[in-house]
């Protein structure tokens, strides 16, 4: 999943520091990569619109990678409301203990 490594804060900060306006560059970098990645994933997941999760009716590694990226999307203000399959997958994982226990807020707020 190409979203994750590029949105790692240390990678984004380093890339941003190479520009004149580091904060704007970091936000542009991260929102661009997340939006593009989610759009591509939506197209993949739409191929099986009847599935509950990314690929079938049981969570897979794809779902374990997707849900943290939705947290990042929300954190950076990336709108994915028009991604119906991704919205449905997120809703399907909401009440699952494994996903709830792994939520970043269970260990505290993200570093600035």
Buried (B, 14 or more C-beta within 10 A) or exposed (E): EEBBEBBEBEBBBEBBEEEEEBEEBBBBBBBEBBBBBBEEBBEEBEEEEEBBBBBEEEBEEBBBBBBBBBBBBEBBEBEBEEBEBBBBBBEBBEEBEEBEEBEEEEEEEEEE
